[in-house]
């Protein structure tokens, strides 16, 4: 299995073959969260549901900090050591990460265990949640090993391996929740146990996969006492730490402005709006995960033309996808809102129409941030996110006074545009990005024409009442399928190229 690690193959093969598995597992995993919520909502009180998800939310925040961002540093350095055949450094960096994460995991687990009752009483305002927090201490004892193994799979672009583990995580939780539900024993404690069980089952399977594929390198080479290895990893992790914290602030600051200045109703609408705008990341998220390790590999192999080709491919097709979604939202926002949330939340979708025009900047700046991480420019990435955050805060203070929630959205959109242009400039300076304007303008014209046509006929198809939601959903699905068939027809030449790549993959396989 050793020879398979980071083997050279045409870029098209990598993108299509691994991209297929990324999106296959994403689609398969997507419904599990909904089904789990349905099961617990029918078995657990509203208060208990609030408690359990609040604890999970807190654990998510703590887990983001507990590895000290060494896992992303590991993802960056492992491919480099493997390509350079620095096996001692490869083994040393893994062991270093494992030791640090084990120590932090144990410390956090002990703190949570002894402070569980205090957190339950003063933070969650529920004495019963103390036992739940104590059960979650087991979560951290396995999480450090799991994250390290998961990072190794990501670093070597083992798409099937790490998405398979993600699948196991989701379906294990669903299966155990369903079992408790059918036995009539689904309560807050048993649901917590179901949440813990996925980690330990996924951990055992991850360890087996790791031993099978990577043990050769680890058993053959030795630990190297080289301070440079640890220094490089810590330096990268530090700037990841800065960047992620600033990114979290950038993500959350708008909500805090709305809560403070505009109060509860506006905050509720804005929360729904955020869930809608971030749901777009379900589509672009998988490929963004893949950009980072792939870019790091190509740069280390000095395959700069492939890096350039990768950027141009992603810009071309994700720009098209963002524009197609933007026009779909602009055309059908009242219909989509009524179908998904009912008429009472229609204002959240009204807010979405303002930002949907700028989705292309959201997609492209996230692609750029992935490239910057792969290029090792995490310091520069943290800097531009910090500038965008500062701009966002200043604009929020100004705009919210005059335009309320819409002013907050305007501040965010300007931040997106800034992030795109600053990150674009950094990347283009070293690796030129060739934006295919002819392709984009042609497709934008076709999409606009289709959407204008649909806008004038939609009132004859949809009835905006909650009782017609399922019928409206059927119409929307059929229209969306026709819409994307038209877009694919416009791009038949690109489809022919993709078909050739798929044919080459089959021959290669």
N, C-alpha and C positions, 0 to 999 in steps of 0.2 A: 504493500500500500504506500510505501515511502515515496516511490517515484511519482505518485499522483499529486503530491503537494505542490501547488503553484506551477503546474505544467503549462508550457506555452501552447496556446491554441488561438485561432482567429477570434478577434474581439466580438464579431457578430455571433459566433457560436456561444461565447460566454454569456452575452447579454440575453440571447433568446433561450438557451437551455436553462440557465440559472434563473432568469427572469420568469420563465414559465413556472418553476417550482415555488418561487417567491409568492407569485400571485395565486397559484393553486392552493397553497396552504393558507394564505390570507383569506381567501373566499371560504374555505372549509371551516376555518376557525371563527370567522366573524359572527355566526349566529349563537355561539355558545354563551356569550355574556348575556344576551337577551333571555335565553331559556333559563339560565341560572337565576336571573332576577325575577322571572315569572314564578319559578318554583318557591323561592324564599318569600316572595310577596304574598303567596297564598298559604304560607305556613307560619310566618313570623310576623309579629306586630310591627307597625310602622316605626315605632320607637326603636325596636331592636334592629330593624333593617338600617336605620340611621346610624346606630351605634357601630354595627359591624363594618359598614362601609366607611365610617369616619376613622375607625381603627386601621382598616386596610389603607386608607388614604395617608394616615400618619406613618404607617410602616413603609409605604412607598417613598415618602420624603426621606425617612431615615436611611432606607436602603440605597438611595441615590448618593448619600454621603458616606456610607459605611466602608466603601472600598477605596476611599480617598482618590477616586478617579484613576487608579492604577490599571483598571481593566481596559479603558480606552487607550492608555499608553501601551499596554501589552498588545492590543490589536494593531497598533502602529509599528511597533518594533519587531514583533515576531516574524512577519514576512521578510523584513530586511535581513534579520539574522539567518533565516532559512536560505534565502537567495545567496547571501554572502558565505554560506556554509560555516557560520560561526555557531556551531552546535553547543559549545560551552556557554556562550552568551544566551543562547536560546533556552537552555536548561536553567541557567542562573536566574533569568528574568521571571520565568514561571514560578520557581521556588520562592523567590523574593516576594512576588505578588501573593502567593499562597500563604506565606507566613504573616505578612502584614494584614491580609484580609481575615485570617484566622484570629489574630489578636484583637482586631477591631470588632469582629463578629462576637467574640466571647464577652468583650467589655460592654458592648451595646446590649447583649442578651441579659447580662447581670444587672445593668442599670434599669432596664425595662422590668425585670423580675422584681427587684426591690422597691421600685417606684410605682409599680402597677396600681396599687391601691390609691396612692396620691393622685396619679393621672386620672384614674377612674372617678375620683370624687371631685377634683378641682378643674379638670380639663374637659372630660366627657360628661360630667355631672350625672353619672350613673354608677353607683357602687358595684352593681352586678358585672360591669365591664372589666373589673380587676382580674377576674379569672381568665377572661378572654385574652387580655394583654399577656398574662403569664404563659398561656398556651402558645402565643405568637413568639415567645422567646425561642422556641424550637426552630422557628423560621430562620432566625439569624445564624443558628449553629450550622445549618446546611447551605445557607445562601451564599456564603463567601466561596465555597468550593464550586457551587453551581455556576456562579457568575464567571469565575475564572475559566471553567471548561467551556461555557457558552462563548466567552470572548475568543478562545482559541479557535473554535469552529468558525466564528465570524472572520477572524484574522486570515484564515486560509480559505475563505469563501466556500465553506462546506454548507451550501445553502440547504440541501436536503437534511443534513444533520441538525442544524440549529433550528430550522423551521419544524422539523419532526419533533424536537424537544418542546417547542412552543405549542405544537398540536397536542402532545401528551399532557402538558400543563393544563390546557383549556379543557380537554375532554376528561381528564382524570377528575378535575373539580366538578364538572357536570355530572359524571357517572356517580360519584360518591354522594353528591347532593340529591340526585334522583333516587338513589337507593334509600337514603334517609327519608326522603319524601314518601316513597312507596311503603316503607315500614311504619310511617306515621311518627317518626322520631326526629324529624327535621326541626331543630331549634337552633338558637344562636351558638351554642357550644358545639354541636355536631357540624354545623356549617363551617365553623372555625377549623375543626378537625379535617374536614374535606379540603379546606384551603391549604392546610399544612401537608396533607398526604401527597398532593400533586408534586410538591417540591422534592420530597424524599424519593418518590417513584421516578421522577424525571432525573434526579441526581444519580440514582443507581444506573439508569439506562445511559445517561451522559458519560458516566465513568467507564462503562463497558465499551461504548463507542470510542472514547478517548484512548483506552488501552489498546484496542484493536488497531487504531490508525496511527497513533502518535508515540506509542511506547518505545518503538525502535530507537528514535532519536534520544529519548530521555534516559534509556538504560545504557546506551552505548557511550554517552559523553559524561563529563564531570562538571561539578560546580566550580565556577571561576571566581576568585577573589579579586574582582576588578571594580574599583569604585566608579569608574566611568559608566559602566552598565547601569548601576543604580542611579547615578546622577542624571543620566539622560532620561531614564524613565520617570524620575521624580520631577524633573524640569518640565517634561511634556505634561505630566499629570497636574502640575500646578496651574498651567495656563488653561487646561481643560476645566479645572475647578473654577477659575475666574470666569471663563466663558459661559459655563453652564449656569452659574449663579446669576450672572447678568441676564442670561436668556430667560431664566425663571422670573426675574423681576420684570422684564419686558413683556412676558406673557401675562403676568398677574396685575401689573400696575394700572391698566385701564379699568379693570373690574373694581379696584380699590377707589379710584377716582369717582366712578359711577356711584358706588355705595356711599361715599362720604358726601358728595355734592348733590346727588339726585335722589337718594333714598331707595326704599325697598322695591317699589313697582318697576322703576327703571332698571334696577339691579337684576331683577328677575328676568325681564325681557333681554337684558344684555347677556345674562348667563346662557339663555337659550340660543341667542345669536352666536356666542362663542362656541357652543357645542356644535352648531351647524357649520361654522367656518373651519373648525378643527377637524370635523368629520371628513373633510376633503383630504386630510393627511392619510386616511386609510388607504386611499388610492396611490398617493405618491410616496408614502412612507417606506414600503418595502424596497423600492429601488434606491431611495436615499440611503438606507442602511448599507446597501451594496457598493455605493460609490466610494466610500471611504477606504475599505480594504483593497478594492480593485485599483484605485488610483495609487495607493502606496506601493502595490506590487509592480505596476507598470513603470512608475518612476524609478524604483530601485533597479529594475531591469533595463533602465535607460530607453524604454520604448515610448519615446516622447510623441511620436506620430500617432500611436494608439491612444495616448491620453487626449491628444487634440481631437481625434476621431470620436472618442467617447463623449467629450464635452459637446461636440457639435450634434451628435445623435440625440443626446438627452435634451439639449436646447430645442432642437427641431420638433421632436414629437411631444415633449411635455408642454411646450408653448402652445402647440395646437390643441392639446387636451385641455389646458387651462382656459383657452379662449372659447372652446366649445361648451365647457361647463358654465362659464360666465354668461354667455348668451342664453343658455338654457335656463339659468336662474333668473335673468332679466325678463325672459318671456313668460315663464310659468311660476313665478314666486308665489302668487296667491293660491294657485292650485296645489303646489307642493306643500305649502304651509297647512292648508286645510286637510290634505291627505295624511300628513305625518303627525300633526299636533292638534288639529282642530282649529276652528276660527278664532278662539280666544287668544291664540299665540301668533296671530298673523303679523303683528307688529315686529316680531323678531325677524321674520322673513323680509319685512320692509327694510329693516336695517341691513340685511344681507345684500340687498340690491346695490347699496352704496359701495360696499367693499368688493362685490363680485367682479366689478370691472378691473380691479387691481390684483386678481388672483394670479395672473401671469407673473407678477413681481414676487409674490409669496412663494410660488413654485420655484422660480429661477434662483432666488437668493438662497433657498434651502439646498438646492443643487450645488450652488457655489460654496456654501459652508462645508458640504461634504468633500468637495475637492480641496479646500483649504486644509481640512484635517488630514487628508491623504498626502498632501504636499508638505506636511509638518508645520504649517503656518498657524498653529493654534494661538500664538501670541497675537498675531495680526487679526485673527478671527475674533478674539476677545476684545480687542481694541475697537473694531468697527461696530460690534454689538453694543459696547459701552457708549459710543457716540450716538447710536440710534436710540438707546435708552434715555440718555440725557435730552436729546431732541424731543422725544416722545413726552417726557415729563413737562418740559417747557410749553410745548404746543397744547398739551392737555389743560394746563392751567389757564391758557388763553382761550382756547376754543370752547371749553365746557361752559364758560360764562355766557356765551352768545348762542350756541347751538345745541347745548345739552349732550345727549347720547350721540347724535350725529357728529358733533364736534370731537368727541372721543374717538369715533371711528376715523374721522379725517386725520387726526394725529397719528393713528396707527398706520393708515395707508401711506402717509408721508414717510414714516419709519421704514415701512417695507421697501419703498422706492429707494431710500437712502442705502439700506442694507444691500439691495441689488447692485446699485451702481458702485458702491465702495468695494464690494466683494468681486464684482465683474472686473473692475480696474486692477485689483491685485492679481487676479488669475491671468487676465489678458496680457499683463505686462511680461509674464514669463511664458505662458502657453496660450498662443493666440486663439481666440474664439471667433469662428466664422459664422455669423448669424445669417441664415438663409432668408433674407427679407422677401424675395419673390415668392417663395413657398408660403410664408406666413401671410402675406397680403392676399394672395390668391385664396387661401383657405378662409381667411377672415371675411372676405367678400362673399364667398359661398355660404358660410355659416350665417352671416347677417341676412342674406337673402332668404334662406330657409326659415329663419326665426321670425322675420317680418311677415312672411306668408302664414306661419303658424299662429302668430299673434292675432291676425285678423279673422282666423277661423276658430280659435279656441273657445269662444263664447257659445258656439253652436255645439260644442262637444261636452264641456264641463259644466256641472251645476255645483256651485260653491256652497254646499250644505253638508254638515257632518254625516247625515244619513246616507249620502251618496259617496262616502269615502272609498269604499272598495271598488265601486264601479269607476270612479275617477282614477284610482290606482291602476286599474287595468288599462284604461285609455292612455295614461301617462307612460306606462311601460311600453305599449305598442308604438306610441309616437316617438319615444326615445330610441327604440330599436330602429325605426325608419330613419330618424335623424342621423344616427351614427352609420347606418348603411350608406346614406347619401354622402357623408364625409369620407367614408372608406372608398366609395366609388370615385370621388374626386382625387384620391391619392392612390389609384390603382398601380401606378408605376412603382411606388414605394412598397406596395404589397408584393409585387413581383420580386423585388430585391429580397424581401424577408423570406419569401418562399424558397429562393435559391439558397439562402443561409440555412434554412431548416433542412433542405435536401443535403447540404454539406454536412450538417450535424449528424444526420442518419448514416451517411457514408463513414464519417469519422468514428461514430459510436460502434 
